[in-house]
Amino acid sequence: MKYSVLLFVLMLCVTSNAQNDTAKNKQSFLERYYEIRDTYPALTAIHGNYAAADCSKELFMKKYYEIEAAYPKLKNAFGDYAASSYNLKEFIKRYYKMKDPYKADDRYYGDFAGSTKSMSQFTKRYNEIKASSKDLSDAYGQYAASDHTLEEFTKRYYQAKESQGTGLKTGFGEFAGCNKSLFKKE
């Protein structure tokens, strides 16, 4: 009897957490952006990463602090790791898989490491946007990591950048690369 009650309570907790994570996934990009911005205003570099991610704020920050403690010099990759589905060992392996052969801007290593793209897919997409869209230079890595076409990505990037009254100062590339809506759907 004790085990049945314990099992029932455990199932309720798991179901509740799963529903909570599902609710987080349905939040708009801006809802998540404001949530992290209001809680961690000084961490501006990761606001867009969290807003585009599908994980809870608690898990995101746990992973953020994990990589910050283990690899303090990889500042440009903290948000990419925290938003990714990889564990730290896998993420770092992917990070150095790109860093070792490519001596590029270090902000792109984290974009690759956090993505599901292979090295050749990421590089092809990176070169595509670099050759055609000089005005999106701050988002080359986000495009290369995303599943959107260049046309879709560009449209979403400018939707976020040109939206009036949103308060967005960062995160345009992260929004363009994710599948979330910018505003809350009524």
N, C-alpha and C positions, 0 to 999 in steps of 0.2 A: 504494500500500500504506500509506504514512504517513497519508494522508488517511482511509483506511478505519479504521485503528486510532484515530486522533484522533476521528473521528465516533462510533465505538463507545464510547469513553471518555466523550465528551460526553453521549451518550444515557444512559449509566449514571448520570452525575451528575444529569441532569434527572429521570430516573425516581426516583432516590433522594430528591431534594428533594421531588418530588411525593408520594412515599409518606410522607415525614416530615411534610409539611403535612397529609396525610390523617389521619395518626395524631394530630396535634394537634387536628384537628377532632373526633375521636372522644373526646377527653378530656372528662370531666365539668366542669361549672362550677367545682366545688370544687377539682379537680386544677389547673385553670388559675389559679384564685384564689390558691391556696397557692404555685404556681410563681412568680407575679409578686410576691406579698407577700414571699416569702422572699428574692427577688433584689433587690427595690426596696422595702424596708419603709417608707421615708419618703414614698413616692408613693401614699398611701392613696386619693387621689381617683381614681386610674386602675385600681385593682385589679379593680373590677367590669367596667369597659370591656374590659380584656384578657380576663377570664374569659369574657365573653359573645362575644368576637370569634372569627373563624375563621382569623386569620392567625398566623404564627409570632411568638414573643416578639421575635425579632430585628427583623422587619419592623415590628411594633408600636412598639418603642422607637425605631427609626429615624424613623418618622413622628412620634412624640411629640417627639423632639428637633428635628425639622424645624420643626414649628409653634411650639414653644417659642422657637426662635431667631428666626423670622420675625415672629411675632405674640405677644410676651411678655405682653401685656395680656389675651389671650383665655384665661386660665387655666381657665375652666369648659369650654372646648372642646378642650383638649389630648387628653383620652382619647377624646372623640367622633371627632375626626379620625383618631387613631391606629387606632381600631377600624373605621373606615369603608373602603369600597372606592374612595373618591374620591382624586384627587390634590389637592395643596394648593390649586391655583388653583380647581378646581371646588368644593371644600369652602368656601373663603372666599367665593366668589360666592354659594353657597347661604346661608351664614351671614348675609351682609349683605342678602340678599333678604328674610330674615325680620326682621333687626334694624332696617333702615331704616323699614319701615312700622309695626312693632309695638314699642312701648316696654314690654316685659314684663321679667320676671326674666331676666337674661342667661344663666342656666344652660340655658334652653330653646332658645336659638339654636343651640347645638352639637348638641343632640338632633335638631333639624330638619335641620341641615346634614349630619349623618352618616347620616340616614335615606334611604330610597328613596321616601318619601312626597312627594306634591306639597304645596304650601303649603295648598291647600284641604283635602286629606285630613288633614294634620297638625293643622290648626286645628280641624277638626270633631272629631277624636278627643281633642284636648286639652280642648276645651269639654265633651265627653261625660264624661270622667273628673273634671274639675273640678266639674261640676254634681252628680255622684252619689257621689263618693268623697273627702270631705274628709280622711279618714285616710291617703290615699295621696299627699298633697301633695308629698312628696319624690320622687315617681315619675311625675308628670304627663307630663313630656317623654318618658320611656322608654315609657310606654303609647302616647302619640301616635305615636311612631316605630315601634312594634312591629306585628306582624301578628296578634297574639292578640286575641280578644274581651275585653271588659272582665271578664267572668266568669273566663275562663282566666287572664288577667293577674293578677287579684286572688288567685286560688287559688295561683298560682305565687309571688307576692310573699310571701304569708303562709307558704307552705311553707318558703321560705328564712329568713324572719324568725323563725319559731317552731321551726326544727329545732334540736335540742339538740346541743351539743358540736361544732358546725361551726367555731366561731371567727369566723364572719362578723360583721363590724361595719358593713360597707358593701356595696353591690352588690345590694341586694334588688330594686330596679327593673330593673337590668341583667339579673339572672337572670330576672325575670318576663317581660322582653321578648324574651329569646333562645329558641332551640330546644334548648338543651343540657339534659341531665339534671343534677340537682343533685349526685347521688352517682354514683360509678363503678358501672357495670353489671357484674355478675359473669357 
